[in-house]
Structures are given as structure tokens and as C-alpha cells.
Amino acid sequence: MTEADPRSPERPFWREALAPYARPHLGRSPLDIATSIVPYVALTALMYLVFDVSYLLVLALSIPAAGFLLRTYMVFHDCAHGSFLPSKRANAWLGTALGLVVFESFASWRHSHAVHHATAGDLDRRGVGDVHTLTVAEYQSRGWRGRLGYRLFRNPLVMFGVGPIYALILQPRLVSRKARPRIRRSVIATNIALLTLVGGLCLLVGWRECLLVQMPMTALAASSGVWLFYVQHQFEDTYWQNAEDWSYADAALRGSSHLKLPKVLQFFTANIGLHHVHHLSARIPNYNLQRVHDANPVFHDVPTLSLWDGLRAVRFKLWDEDRGRLVTFVDARAR
């Protein structure tokens, strides 16, 4: 066990330096709500009002609405880490309410995301809350059906087209038999609440109008969110190690990207591109991430991606243990 490993009995070296930033600000949190869920709801209502005027206008409005929906997801994300409000109970209540907006069970998502933070970059603990990734050896040992299935899964049309709808709308509706009773109850309660809300909306405005308004912005927000999550860990020189050599700090600082986005996109993504900071200390609220990065030299030599780098990162599909980097399918054949 290393000093950086959260399972170590020693105090992590970064704890004191980052502690002042890991305190929610009650004056700042309402501003995040006012610039996420409030404009999302307002734009959605406007889209229904102009539906009979022009569907092209509805589609145009769906673009900023998707941005505010994505920003709402980031507030939900901070609630899951207990970093948005000072009270654990307040975070849970707000997160549960926002879960109905982003189609997620708060307790279930919080659990799987906590596992992701505890295992990111660990080759021996893949499979929960991450993007399914095979090593070159694992891929080459599969039969043609297994290889085809993996290729289809990692195809951009599936990963960022069909996949987000399944991952963010359909999959959260499923209840795992292995899940804890509390999580199963949360999923079932969320499903019942969503059925009631969506059913009521369909009765109010019509199922066709509901579908044609909700789907474009939800699909756009979901695809953007999946791409963000993808590039935060799936870049060429990312970090993967077997459990005995794995380090929490290295996984955060070497395996989580600093995705430098234009300011408007940084706003809609609530600074989540500063993912290296977030993974080192998940209790830091989104509005403090840039300050932490700027003030602490430990964050100045981390993998940095531009928007273009992030788009190109979708080429990488397999982890090459010999070369210690992600490679394309073509690179894997060239070994």
C-alpha cells in the first residue's frame, strides 16, 4: 500500500492543502441551482409553448436546454459526493429530487460512482461505473463473436449515439438482484416517481409532444455527458495498473485528464474537465475546481487535453500492458 492509496493508514499528502477548498459555500450553491435546473425548466416550458408555432424553434431551443440539463447533472453529481451542500441529508434530498430530472436513482448512482472513484485505473477492479475496457491480450483471446461485440460497443455511433440513451435512461430503470435492499428500494421508488411524472406530463401535453420535446435535448445532453466521461479517463497515456501497483493519487493525477474547454463549455460542464482535481479530492465543489488547480503546483503537470484532443481520443480502444498506453485496433494488430 502506498501513501497515496486511500486504504493506507497514513494521511494522504494532499489532504491539508486541499481541505480549505472542500467546504460548500451556501451563497454559491444556490447560484449553481439558479444557473442549471431553473433555466432548464424554463426552456423546457418554452419549448412546449412554441411547439405548435415551429418545431424548428423547438429544436433550436433544445441545444441550450441540453446544456442546462448537463449542468444540472453536474449538480446532481456534486450532491452524490456530498460536496454541494454542507449537510449530508440536504445533499441526499436535493440529489434525489434532481435524480428525477436526470432519470437516475440517487442512491444507486452514488454507490456505483463511489466505486468508480475507488477503482479508476485498477485493472483488477474494472466493471463498475467505468467504460468497459479490455487489454490487448484479453481482446485477442476472445473468439470472433466476442471481438465483434466489443468492437460494436466501442464504435462511436454506439458509444455516443445509441449507448447514452440506454445508459442514462433505460439502464438505471433496472434493479440488480445483487444490489443492497436500500439501493433496490431507491431504484423502484425512482421508477414509480418517474412513471408518475412522465405519465402526468403526457396527459397534460400529449405523448407525441412530450416525446418530440424531451428526446432531442435529452439525447444531446446524454451523448455529451458520455463523451465527457469517456475522455476523462480514455486517452492515450492514461493510467492503468494491477491492484498491487495501483495508487489512488497516480490514478487521479495521471489517469484523469485536464480537459481544457472553451469558457462557455466549461460553464455548462461545471468545471468537470478539471477531472484530475476532482478525482484527487471528490469533496471539492465544482465551483472551486479551477481555483484549486491554479493554486496547487501538483496539478500543473497532468495530462492535458484540448477539445480536439478529446474528440480524437475516441480512437483508442484497448489497453496495451506492454506499451503502457491505450491503443487503436490497428495498433493492436501491429504488435
Residue pairs with C-beta under 8 A, 6 or more apart in sequence:
1 7
1 8
2 8
2 247
2 248
2 249
3 10
3 12
3 13
3 249
4 12
4 13
4 247
4 248
4 249
4 250
5 246
5 247
5 248
5 249
6 12
6 118
6 248
7 248
12 248
12 249
13 249
14 249
14 280
14 281
14 298
17 296
17 298
18 280
18 281
18 284
18 292
18 296
21 281
21 284
21 288
21 291
21 292
22 83
22 281
22 283
22 284
22 285
22 288
23 86
24 83
24 84
24 85
24 86
24 285
25 285
25 287
26 85
26 86
28 285
28 287
29 84
29 85
29 285
32 75
32 84
32 270
32 286
32 287
33 75
35 68
35 71
35 267
36 68
36 71
36 72
36 74
36 75
36 270
37 68
37 72
37 75
37 98
37 101
39 64
39 68
40 65
40 68
40 69
40 71
40 72
40 101
43 61
43 64
43 65
43 68
44 65
44 213
44 214
44 217
46 61
47 58
47 61
47 62
47 65
47 213
47 217
48 205
48 209
48 213
50 57
50 58
50 61
51 58
51 205
51 209
51 212
51 213
55 212
58 212
58 213
58 216
59 216
62 213
62 216
62 217
62 220
63 217
63 220
65 217
66 216
66 217
66 218
66 220
66 221
66 224
67 221
67 268
68 268
69 101
69 102
69 217
69 218
69 221
70 221
70 224
70 225
70 268
70 269
71 267
71 268
71 269
71 270
72 98
72 101
72 102
73 102
73 221
73 225
74 269
74 270
74 272
74 286
75 84
75 94
75 98
75 270
75 286
76 95
76 98
76 99
76 101
76 102
76 104
76 106
76 109
77 113
77 270
77 272
78 84
78 270
78 285
78 286
79 85
79 91
79 92
79 94
79 95
79 98
79 106
80 91
80 95
80 106
80 109
80 110
80 113
80 114
81 113
81 282
81 283
82 88
82 91
82 283
83 91
83 282
83 283
83 284
83 285
83 286
84 91
84 94
84 95
84 285
85 91
85 94
92 106
95 106
95 110
96 106
96 107
98 106
99 105
99 106
99 109
99 190
100 190
100 193
100 194
100 197
102 168
103 168
103 169
103 172
103 194
103 218
104 168
104 172
104 190
105 172
105 183
105 186
105 187
105 189
105 190
105 191
106 186
106 190
107 182
107 183
107 186
107 187
108 172
108 179
108 183
108 186
108 187
108 190
109 172
111 180
111 183
112 128
112 129
113 129
114 129
115 128
115 129
116 128
116 129
116 130
117 279
117 282
118 125
119 125
119 126
119 128
119 129
119 130
120 130
120 233
120 251
120 252
120 255
120 256
120 279
121 233
121 238
121 239
121 240
121 241
121 246
121 250
121 251
121 254
121 255
122 240
122 241
122 242
122 243
122 246
122 251
123 135
123 240
123 241
123 242
123 243
123 246
123 319
123 321
124 242
124 243
124 246
125 243
126 132
126 133
130 233
131 229
131 230
131 233
131 234
132 150
132 153
133 234
133 240
133 318
133 319
133 326
134 142
134 150
134 318
134 319
135 318
135 319
135 320
135 321
136 318
136 319
136 320
136 321
136 322
136 327
136 332
136 335
137 321
139 147
139 150
139 318
139 332
140 332
142 150
150 317
151 317
151 329
152 158
153 159
153 163
154 317
156 314
159 226
159 230
159 314
160 223
160 226
160 227
160 230
160 314
161 223
163 226
164 219
164 222
164 223
164 225
164 226
165 218
165 219
165 222
167 222
167 226
168 222
168 225
168 226
169 218
169 222
172 187
172 190
173 187
173 191
174 187
175 184
175 187
175 188
176 183
176 184
179 187
198 210
201 210
202 210
205 213
227 310
227 314
228 259
228 269
228 272
228 273
230 313
230 314
231 257
231 259
231 305
231 310
231 313
231 314
232 256
232 257
232 259
232 272
232 273
232 275
233 255
233 256
233 257
233 275
234 313
234 314
234 316
234 326
235 257
235 303
235 305
235 309
235 310
235 313
235 316
235 326
236 313
236 316
236 325
236 326
237 254
237 303
237 325
237 326
238 254
238 255
238 257
238 303
238 325
238 326
239 250
239 251
239 254
239 255
240 255
240 319
240 321
241 247
241 250
241 251
249 280
251 279
252 276
252 279
252 280
253 276
253 280
253 298
253 299
253 302
254 302
254 303
255 279
256 275
256 276
256 278
256 279
256 302
256 303
257 273
257 275
257 276
257 302
257 303
257 304
257 305
257 310
258 273
258 274
258 275
258 276
258 293
258 299
258 302
258 303
258 304
258 305
259 273
259 274
259 275
259 305
259 307
259 310
260 273
260 304
260 305
260 306
260 307
261 269
261 273
261 307
262 307
265 307
266 273
270 286
270 287
271 286
271 287
271 289
271 290
272 278
272 286
272 289
274 289
274 290
274 292
274 293
276 293
276 299
276 302
276 303
277 284
277 289
277 292
277 293
277 299
278 284
278 289
280 299
281 292
284 292
292 299
293 299
293 300
305 313
315 328
316 326
316 327
316 328
317 326
317 327
317 328
317 329
317 332
318 326
318 327
318 328
318 329
318 331
318 332
319 325
319 326
319 327
320 326
320 327
320 331
320 332
320 335
322 335
